[in-house]
Amino acid sequence: MKRYGLGILLPALWLTASAQPNIEIGGLIVDQTVSRVGHLFYQDLISGWEPPDPNVTISVNERPDIFAGNIIWIEINDDIVFQDRVGTRPSGIEEKAQAARALLESYIQRNKDALHGLEVY
């Protein structure tokens, strides 16, 4: 009997989920780093920081590179805003994260100002 109930419930849930429109959630900072140093960078970046715009999604990404150090880049709504190489040691990570945060804040403010200038009153 439970098998039949599950057989009816799963298709009903699938139909409900597929009928919903695609929903985007803004104001997220997504950690897609893979190394210890990358995670430290992410923690230093978000530590005590509230994103200045709830309509953006920020993604912190990392790609391992054994020859030149890992590459970290940050995307805002699919635009690469920051990119830098980080070594395998945590020295200097906090400074890089603070520089990245300043760059992100500047980028977001410039885009807000540009969009505000396009509004029709």
DAVEN-V118308 format. One record per residue. RES is the residue in one small letter. PSI is psi in radians with two decimals (* if undefined). Layout:
BEGIN
res: {RES & RES}
psi: {PSI & PSI}
END
This chain:
BEGIN
res: {m & k & r & y & g & l & g & i & l & l & p & a & l & w & l & t & a & s & a & q & p & n & i & e & i & g & g & l & i & v & d & q & t & v & s & r & v & g & h & l & f & y & q & d & l & i & s & g & w & e & p & p & d & p & n & v & t & i & s & v & n & e & r & p & d & i & f & a & g & n & i & i & w & i & e & i & n & d & d & i & v & f & q & d & r & v & g & t & r & p & s & g & i & e & e & k & a & q & a & a & r & a & l & l & e & s & y & i & q & r & n & k & d & a & l & h & g & l & e & v & y}
psi: {-0.70 & -0.58 & -0.71 & -0.68 & -0.71 & -0.64 & -0.52 & -0.65 & -0.79 & -0.83 & -0.60 & -0.71 & -0.70 & -0.75 & -0.69 & -0.78 & -0.68 & -0.34 & -0.31 & 2.50 & 2.79 & 2.27 & 2.22 & 2.40 & 2.13 & 3.04 & 0.35 & 2.57 & 1.95 & 2.25 & 1.92 & 0.59 & 2.77 & -0.25 & 2.96 & -0.76 & -0.68 & -0.73 & -0.67 & -0.72 & -0.83 & -0.81 & -0.73 & -0.60 & -0.79 & -0.19 & 1.95 & 0.27 & 2.23 & 2.15 & 2.34 & -0.17 & 2.10 & -0.05 & 0.12 & 2.67 & 2.19 & 2.27 & 2.16 & 2.02 & 2.73 & 2.45 & 2.15 & 2.45 & 1.84 & -0.31 & -0.67 & 0.22 & 2.74 & 2.63 & 2.22 & 2.33 & 2.67 & 2.29 & 2.45 & 2.02 & 0.85 & 0.12 & 2.23 & 2.09 & -0.54 & 2.45 & 2.36 & 2.75 & 2.46 & 2.54 & -2.91 & 0.00 & 2.58 & -0.01 & 2.29 & -0.06 & -0.72 & -0.72 & -0.72 & -0.69 & -0.70 & -0.71 & -0.71 & -0.73 & -0.76 & -0.72 & -0.72 & -0.80 & -0.74 & -0.78 & -0.80 & -0.73 & -0.73 & -0.74 & -0.66 & -0.78 & -0.71 & -0.75 & -0.65 & -0.63 & -0.39 & -0.18 & 2.48 & 2.23 & *}
END
